[in-house]
Amino acid sequence: MAALALPARAARSARSHWTVLLAVLPVVLLALPVTSRVTPADAASLALVVACALVLVRRWSAAPRLSAQAAAILGAPAVAFAVVTIGAADPVAALPGFLRYVQVFVLVPLALVLLLRSRRDVRLVAVAVVGLALVQGAVGVAQYATGTGASYMGEDVRAVGTFGPLNVMGMATVVSYGLIAALALGLAPPAGAPRWWRPAALGCAGALCLPLAVSFSRGAWLATGAAVCTVLLIAGWRRARRTLALLVCGGALLVGGAALVSDAVADRLTSIGQVTGTPDQSVIDRYAMWDAARAMWRQEPWTGVGFKGFAEYRDTHASLALSAGSDTAGAGLDFQVQELLSPHNMYLLLLSEQGLLGAAAVVGSWAALLLGAVLRLRRCGPVDGGLLAVGLVVWLSVNFLYADIGGPTTVLTAVAFGLVAWWALAPAALRPETPPGGARAPGERPVPVAGAVCHERG
């Protein structure tokens, strides 16, 4: 009888957690090699959105409701995207861009806000992100160690994971998200967590420093540094000082070891301070594309040149300093020149393609999410979901100074915004979380918050 009860119990658990399984699926599928522009993870994100729509239609009376404030924060970008698309010179050509932006900044975050029911669900998604980062990071470190990565300075040593040399930022993005998630889980373990939880989570965060280093992504390094410092500051000095020491020592050993084996890491680190003095060609190209994006915005200040318009108008506005493209090779692909289709700056991409209307709506939505996440952290204390949300939004805000959306990890960026939106907007974020057995963990006390209760550590 016991053997028969186990499958039945598993089936009941699957039925009760199917929504979080749908949220985890796009993350897990990013571990697969990328073979096409539309990935299995994109299909899984579509399934997540469809599931959210079905829940709202079939169980509207029992479904979670968005407040007017939450609807405005998530809905404003969609309205701006629609207006920009209608006003584009070729609305049909702009339609794919419209759908992509709605997917990333509206639909997937909205689905996560409505379908994730508790901090435990958010924690499961965060654990999936850490697992994905460890898998991709292990592949990247192996590429660096064996010389089978993407080409960098004449050597096939750049860690790119399974994303290939055409998506060199993919692994760095995944590893950065995983490091932030592991740090948040380690600094604020859930009530009733086993003793191994904190050292395991912090150990994962320290281990992910190595693949991040050998990704050679200066923008990801700076963004991760800003996010980690913010999370540690919010967690409090008493809570974070040992963690900081562990990360600094562990990260220094790993990164220092990689730098001793190859001078590439050290050279890349020192190049951060040289981008304004003696910039390399990649930096020169980036400056030229930034200038082109600003010129497009000055030409169409309110609605921009339309989705996908940067690539079309780039040569008209770019200086002669812009090269023909970026050289890519290694990681299983022959040498080819990759065309530069975006300015590698999300803010300038928004201004150039969507003007002040789109940029104000999107950046305003991000600012509102950051403010909401910080305010809830002040009320509830440094819990894992709150630290994760603030860390992710800080990372995105800084990284978007040097990068924009694109490639297979775009769906993971959508999930990241969804986790931020859940903490900032979902009523479930304020519900009490009790450890197994119903007792609160030592040092926790209930704190009333706007009709709900948060558990705040003392």
C-alpha positions in Angstrom: 0.0 0.0 0.0 2.8 2.4 0.8 4.4 1.8 -2.6 1.0 2.6 -4.3 0.7 5.7 -2.2 4.0 7.2 -3.3 2.9 7.7 -7.0 -0.4 9.1 -5.9 1.3 11.6 -3.6 3.7 12.6 -6.4 0.8 13.1 -8.8 -1.0 15.3 -6.2 2.2 17.3 -5.6 2.6 17.8 -9.4 -1.0 19.0 -9.8 -0.5 21.5 -6.9 2.8 22.8 -8.2 2.3 22.8 -11.9 2.5 26.6 -12.1 5.9 26.7 -10.6 7.0 23.9 -12.8 6.0 26.0 -15.9 8.0 28.9 -14.4 11.1 26.6 -13.9 10.9 25.0 -17.4 12.2 28.0 -19.5 15.2 28.2 -17.1 16.0 24.5 -17.3 15.7 24.3 -21.1 18.4 27.0 -21.5 20.9 24.2 -20.5 20.3 22.7 -24.0 22.6 23.7 -26.9 21.3 26.6 -29.0 20.5 25.4 -32.6 18.0 28.1 -33.8 16.8 31.6 -33.2 13.6 30.4 -31.5 14.7 28.1 -28.6 12.8 25.6 -26.5 13.0 28.1 -23.7 11.1 30.6 -25.8 8.4 28.0 -26.4 8.3 27.2 -22.7 7.8 30.9 -21.9 4.9 31.0 -24.4 3.4 28.0 -22.6 3.8 29.9 -19.3 1.9 32.9 -20.7 -0.9 30.7 -22.2 -1.2 28.9 -18.8 -1.6 32.2 -17.1 -4.3 33.2 -19.6 -6.2 29.9 -19.1 -6.1 30.4 -15.3 -7.5 33.9 -15.6 -10.3 32.8 -18.0 -11.3 29.5 -16.2 -11.0 30.6 -12.6 -11.3 34.4 -12.8 -13.1 34.6 -9.4 -10.4 32.7 -7.6 -7.4 33.9 -9.6 -5.0 36.4 -8.1 -5.9 40.0 -8.9 -3.5 42.8 -9.8 -3.8 46.1 -8.1 -4.3 49.1 -10.2 -0.8 50.2 -9.4 0.7 46.9 -10.5 -1.4 46.9 -13.7 -0.1 50.4 -14.5 3.5 49.5 -13.9 3.4 46.4 -16.1 0.9 47.8 -18.6 2.5 51.1 -19.4 5.3 49.6 -21.5 2.8 47.6 -23.5 0.9 50.7 -24.4 4.1 52.5 -25.4 5.2 49.6 -27.5 1.9 49.6 -29.4 2.0 53.3 -30.1 5.6 53.1 -31.3 4.7 50.1 -33.6 1.7 51.9 -35.1 3.8 55.0 -35.7 6.7 53.2 -37.3 7.5 53.8 -41.0 6.8 50.0 -41.6 4.5 48.7 -38.8 4.7 45.1 -40.3 8.5 45.0 -40.1 8.3 46.4 -36.5 5.8 43.7 -35.4 8.4 41.0 -34.4 10.2 43.5 -32.3 6.9 44.6 -30.6 6.1 40.9 -29.8 9.6 40.3 -28.4 9.5 43.4 -26.1 6.0 42.5 -24.9 7.2 39.0 -24.1 10.2 40.2 -22.1 8.9 43.2 -20.3 5.1 42.5 -19.9 3.7 39.0 -20.5 6.3 36.8 -18.8 6.7 39.1 -15.8 2.8 39.3 -15.5 2.5 35.5 -15.7 5.0 35.0 -12.9 3.3 37.6 -10.7 0.0 35.8 -11.1 1.1 32.2 -11.1 3.8 32.1 -8.4 1.9 31.6 -5.1 4.5 31.8 -2.4 8.1 32.6 -1.6 8.7 28.8 -1.8 7.8 29.0 -5.5 10.2 31.9 -6.0 12.9 29.9 -4.2 12.4 27.0 -6.6 12.8 29.2 -9.6 16.0 30.7 -8.0 17.4 27.3 -7.3 16.8 26.4 -11.0 18.7 29.5 -12.0 21.6 28.5 -9.8 21.6 25.0 -11.2 21.6 26.4 -14.8 24.5 28.7 -13.9 26.5 25.8 -12.5 25.9 23.7 -15.6 26.8 26.5 -18.1 29.6 27.6 -15.9 31.1 24.1 -15.8 30.9 23.9 -19.6 32.6 27.4 -19.8 35.4 26.5 -17.4 36.1 23.3 -19.4 36.2 25.4 -22.6 38.7 27.8 -21.0 40.9 25.0 -19.7 40.9 22.9 -22.9 41.1 25.8 -25.4 37.8 24.9 -27.0 35.9 28.2 -26.2 35.2 31.2 -28.4 38.1 33.1 -29.9 39.7 35.8 -27.8 42.9 37.6 -28.7 43.8 34.7 -31.1 43.1 31.9 -28.5 40.0 29.8 -28.2 39.7 30.4 -24.5 36.6 32.6 -24.0 34.0 30.7 -21.9 30.6 30.8 -23.7 28.9 27.7 -22.4 26.5 26.0 -24.8 25.5 29.4 -26.4 28.3 29.5 -28.9 30.5 32.4 -30.1 27.6 34.2 -31.7 26.1 34.7 -28.2 29.3 35.4 -26.2 27.3 37.2 -23.4 25.0 34.3 -22.9 27.0 32.3 -20.3 28.1 35.5 -18.5 24.5 36.5 -18.1 23.4 33.1 -16.8 26.3 32.9 -14.4 25.7 36.4 -13.1 22.0 35.6 -12.4 23.0 32.4 -10.7 25.6 34.1 -8.5 23.1 36.7 -7.3 20.5 34.0 -6.6 22.9 31.8 -4.7 24.1 34.8 -2.6 20.5 35.8 -1.8 19.6 32.2 -0.8 22.7 31.9 1.3 22.4 35.3 3.1 18.7 34.7 4.0 18.0 31.0 4.3 14.3 30.0 4.5 12.8 29.3 7.9 13.6 25.7 8.8 16.3 25.3 6.2 18.8 22.5 6.9 22.3 23.4 8.2 23.9 22.7 4.8 21.7 25.2 3.0 23.8 28.4 3.8 27.3 27.0 3.1 26.0 25.2 0.0 24.4 28.4 -1.4 27.4 30.6 -0.6 29.8 27.9 -2.0 27.9 28.0 -5.2 28.1 31.8 -5.3 31.9 31.6 -4.8 32.3 28.8 -7.4 30.5 30.9 -10.0 33.2 33.6 -9.8 35.5 31.5 -11.9 33.3 31.0 -15.0 32.3 34.7 -14.7 36.0 35.6 -14.8 36.8 33.5 -17.8 33.8 34.9 -19.7 35.9 38.0 -20.2 32.8 40.2 -20.0 33.7 43.5 -18.5 30.1 44.7 -18.4 29.0 41.5 -16.5 31.9 41.9 -14.0 30.9 45.5 -13.2 27.2 44.7 -13.0 27.7 41.7 -10.8 30.0 43.7 -8.5 27.3 46.4 -8.1 24.6 43.8 -7.4 26.7 41.9 -4.9 27.6 45.0 -3.0 24.0 46.1 -2.9 22.8 42.8 -1.6 25.4 42.7 1.0 24.6 46.2 2.1 20.9 45.5 2.4 21.6 42.2 4.3 23.4 44.1 7.0 27.0 44.1 8.1 26.7 41.5 10.8 25.0 39.1 8.5 27.2 39.8 5.4 30.7 40.3 6.7 31.6 36.6 6.9 29.9 36.0 3.5 31.9 38.9 2.0 35.2 37.5 3.4 34.3 34.1 2.0 33.4 35.5 -1.5 36.5 37.7 -1.6 38.9 34.9 -0.6 37.2 32.2 -2.7 36.8 34.4 -5.7 40.3 35.8 -5.4 41.7 32.3 -5.3 39.7 31.1 -8.3 40.2 34.2 -10.4 43.8 34.5 -9.4 44.4 31.0 -10.3 42.9 31.6 -13.7 45.0 34.7 -14.2 48.2 32.8 -13.3 47.4 30.1 -15.9 46.7 32.8 -18.6 47.4 36.5 -18.7 44.1 37.0 -20.6 42.0 37.5 -17.4 44.5 40.0 -16.0 44.7 41.9 -19.3 40.9 42.1 -19.5 40.7 43.4 -15.9 43.3 46.2 -16.6 41.5 47.1 -19.8 38.5 48.3 -17.8 40.4 51.5 -16.9 41.7 52.0 -20.5 38.3 52.3 -22.3 38.6 56.1 -22.4 42.4 56.2 -22.9 43.5 53.6 -25.4 40.3 51.7 -26.3 40.4 48.5 -28.3 38.4 48.1 -31.5 35.4 46.6 -29.7 35.2 49.8 -27.5 35.6 52.0 -30.6 32.8 50.2 -32.3 30.6 50.6 -29.2 31.2 54.4 -29.0 30.4 54.7 -32.7 27.2 52.8 -32.3 26.3 54.9 -29.3 26.8 58.0 -31.4 24.6 56.5 -34.1 21.8 55.7 -31.6 21.9 59.3 -30.3 21.7 60.6 -33.8 18.6 58.5 -34.5 17.0 59.7 -31.4 17.6 63.3 -32.3 16.0 62.6 -35.7 12.9 61.0 -34.2 12.8 62.2 -30.5 9.3 61.0 -29.5 8.8 57.6 -31.1 12.2 56.7 -32.5 12.9 55.0 -35.8 10.8 51.9 -34.8 11.5 48.4 -33.6 14.4 46.8 -35.5 15.2 50.2 -36.9 18.7 50.6 -35.5 20.2 48.0 -37.9 18.4 49.7 -40.8 19.6 53.2 -40.1 22.9 52.4 -38.5 25.1 53.1 -41.5 23.3 56.4 -42.2 24.2 57.7 -38.8 27.4 55.9 -37.8 30.9 57.4 -38.2 33.7 55.9 -40.3 35.3 54.5 -37.1 32.7 51.7 -37.0 34.1 48.4 -38.3 32.3 46.1 -40.6 31.4 43.7 -37.7 32.7 41.6 -34.9 35.0 38.7 -35.6 33.7 35.4 -34.2 35.2 32.0 -34.2 35.8 29.0 -32.0 33.5 26.8 -29.8 32.8 24.6 -32.8 32.2 27.4 -35.4 34.5 28.6 -38.2 35.6 32.2 -38.5 32.9 34.7 -39.5 32.1 38.3 -39.2 29.0 39.0 -37.0 27.1 42.1 -38.1 26.6 44.8 -35.4 22.8 45.1 -35.2 22.4 47.0 -31.9 24.2 49.7 -29.9 25.0 47.4 -26.9 23.3 49.8 -24.6 19.7 49.2 -23.7 18.9 52.8 -22.8 20.2 54.1 -26.1 18.5 51.3 -28.0 15.2 52.3 -26.4 15.8 56.0 -27.2 16.8 55.3 -30.8 14.0 52.8 -31.7 11.2 54.0 -29.4 12.1 57.6 -28.6 11.2 59.3 -25.3 7.8 57.6 -25.2 9.1 54.0 -25.1 12.2 54.8 -23.1 10.2 56.7 -20.4 7.6 53.9 -20.1 10.1 51.1 -19.9 12.7 52.8 -17.6 9.9 54.2 -15.5 8.5 50.7 -15.0 12.0 49.4 -13.9 12.3 52.3 -11.5 8.9 51.6 -10.0 9.8 47.9 -9.6 13.1 48.8 -7.9 11.3 51.2 -5.5 8.6 48.6 -4.7 11.2 45.9 -4.1 13.2 48.2 -1.7 10.1 49.3 0.2 9.0 45.7 0.7 12.4 44.8 1.9 12.2 47.6 4.5 8.9 46.1 5.7 9.8 42.4 5.7 13.5 42.5 6.4 16.3 40.8 4.3 14.4 37.7 3.1 15.7 35.7 0.1 13.1 36.8 -2.4 13.6 40.4 -1.6 17.4 40.3 -1.8 17.1 38.4 -5.1 14.8 40.9 -6.6 16.9 43.9 -5.6 20.1 42.2 -6.7 18.6 41.3 -10.1 17.2 44.7 -10.9 20.5 46.4 -9.9 22.4 44.0 -12.2 20.1 44.6 -15.1 20.2 48.4 -14.6 24.0 48.5 -14.6 24.5 45.8 -17.3 22.1 47.6 -19.7 24.7 50.4 -19.8 26.9 48.0 -21.8 24.4 45.5 -23.3 20.9 45.1 -24.5 18.4 42.2 -24.9 19.0 39.7 -27.6 20.0 36.0 -28.0 18.7 32.9 -26.2 19.2 34.3 -22.7 16.6 37.0 -23.4 13.9 34.7 -22.0 15.9 34.4 -18.8 16.0 38.2 -18.6 12.2 38.0 -18.8 12.1 35.5 -15.9 14.4 37.8 -13.9 12.1 40.8 -14.4 9.2 38.4 -13.4 10.9 37.6 -10.1 11.5 41.3 -9.4 7.9 42.1 -10.3 6.6 39.3 -8.1 8.4 40.6 -5.0 7.5 44.2 -5.8 3.9 43.8 -6.8 2.4 40.4 -5.8 0.3 40.3 -2.6 1.7 36.7 -2.0 5.1 38.3 -1.3 3.7 39.7 2.0 2.2 36.4 3.2 3.9 34.8 6.2 6.1 31.9 5.6 6.4 29.3 8.4 9.0 26.5 8.6 7.9 22.8 8.6 5.8 22.1 11.6 4.3 25.6 11.7 6.7 27.2 14.1 8.7 30.3 13.3 12.4 30.1 13.2 14.4 31.4 16.2 14.8 35.1 16.1 11.8 35.7 13.8 8.8 37.8 14.7 5.5 38.6 12.9 5.3 42.2 11.6 1.9 43.5 10.4 2.2 45.0 6.9 -0.8 46.5 5.1 -3.2 43.9 6.3 -0.7 41.1 5.8 2.1 39.7 7.9 5.8 39.5 7.1 8.3 37.5 9.1 11.2 39.8 9.9 14.4 38.5 11.4 15.4 40.2 14.6 
